[in-house]
Amino acid sequence: MPKAVFFILPNEFGERFCYYGVQPNLNKYFRLISGMTVVDAKVFSTAFTMLAYFFPLIGAALSDSFLGKWWTIISFSIIYLIGMIMVTVFAIPNLIGAVGQVSNFLTFLPMLIIAIGTGGIKPCVSSHGGDQYLPSQEAAKDVFFNVFYIAINLGGLITQFVVPELTKLQCYGQDTCYAGAFLLPTIVFALALAIFAAGHRFYRIVPPLGEFLPLKALKATILAATRYRAATAAERQAKGHWLNFAEEEYGGVFVEECRDFGLVLVPVVIPFAFCWMLYNQNSNEWANQYYLMNGAIFGGKDPQKLYVQSAQFGTINTILILIILPLLAGFVYPFCARRGWNFGPQRRMAAGFFFIVLSFCISAGLAPMIEKAFLESGRDINKAADYDGSYCEQCYSAWLQFPQWFVLTLGEALCSPTGVQFTYIEAGRQFRAVSTSFWLLSTSLGSILIMILEPPFARAELSSGTKGWAYSGIGMFGFILYCIASYFYTPRKNRPSINEAARISKEKEYAVQKYYHPAQFEDDA
């Protein structure tokens, strides 16, 4: 690995430590501190996720067009840190309102600032890491993106165990201590930002274009479409691809990269919105299910202390990722490659998508029996968040959720790091951060689907099991869409260019320093 990578990976570790120190705890935080209803808490926590994965569009656009990845990461990290300081201060009981009566606006304001910050840097860190490698170093890039994802989950694992424990502390005269719990991620992120800034002299920095790339691409597309519509049959035949009608103004390489970006957008981003619609609910819908279960997963019977909260139980996802991902990258993928089996990015993503849908089917199947046992225990289901897995002899053990978490994690390990890598390598050089941001946008679109569907499901008074099956059916529809689109997709490396300038550029890109020695590259870096 280039030296620069060792400053990038700690930054991602710290950022994810910060994000997962907040996000999995929001559902309970909103219900206990602000007094939100079950539906409102789910909608607001989903809105935070949606915004966190929408703002990468802004970060990528500024990065590729004006600031470059380095300055974009630094600038939005400062915004992120401001938001974390705000949520830490606002979590002090009775500071901005009485506990259980804080306005939704004030509760959500720091979350909005955090979403802007994390969204702004999210598409840039992975692509900035990818920029440290030469185009010909595909195997090394594959290792980097998997190690990068491990850094994400290592940060998430530690914080999801520690932060919920800190919330149990007593402070400011209250039985919960969210102010102290959120302070730790704030400090860790500040240190991560300092480490990233210290590595500046080692980075290979790709300069920005100096213009707003998405707008330029839109103008080129509109110009080409207008001219194509007005052209004669002979002119169309001479130009070949319709985008070549904008070649004179924008250059052959740029118009082809516009085409490549569009071809990544349709078969990946749109169908995967349905995948993330399911995945994004593990921190709220599955948490609500966990509240109805016995969280004394190690056999403890102390109703006050010896139980695991939902946010802590969710670390199973992270632990399994840290086990499954190296197994896939180190053994399964090479095993398939050695035997000539086609298990490339598109098939990995399809398999991952299917497993995520299957995990939600498992959850939906278990829901009725879990809810029935909880009600028979005599507890109030409207106050389920107050119990959060505390000892309940009549309730089902939280271990019953393990199969759905295992299947979900397997799906995530197959499709999530592969999706980041796929959208990076399948985009042209000028569109890589933008392309990565649209992969993240699919998560935002998934959250929007939840926000659209949740209120009518609540009005219909669907049981948790019925709602789970409804979501699973919608997810399966998205899976079928992806399979159809992926079947007709041709990888960029094998795709014929639409003009001569683009063909020459692509040929040079994939042939650059084919036998470049790694040690020499490190010295240059």
Secondary structure, DSSP 4 states (H G I P E B T S, - for coil): --TTHHHHHHHHHHHHHHHHHHGGGHHHHIIIII---HHHHHHHHHHHHHHHTTTHHHHHHHIIIIIHHHHHHHHHHHHHHHHHHHHHHHTSTTSSS-TT---HHHHHHHHHHHHHHHHHHHHHHHHHHHTTS-TT-HHHHHHHHHHHHHHHHHHHHHHHHHHHHHHTS-BTTBS--HHHHHHHHHHHHHHHHHHHHHTGGG--PPPP-SS-HHHHHHHHHHHHHHHHHHS-HHHHHHH-SGGGGGHHHH-HHHHHHHHHHHHHIIIIIHHHHHHHHHHGGGGTHHHHHHTTSB--TTS---TTTS---HHHHTHHHHHHHHHHHHHIIIIIHHHHHHTT----HHHHHHHHHHHHHHHHHHHHHHHHHHHHHHHHTT--GGGHHHHTT---TTSPBGGGGHHHHHHHHHHHHHHHHHHHHHHHHTS-GGGHHHHHHHHHHHHHHHHHHHHHHHHHHHHTT--HHHHHHHHHHHHHHHHHHHHHHHHT---GGGSPPSSHHHHHHHHHHHHTTTT--HHHHHHH-
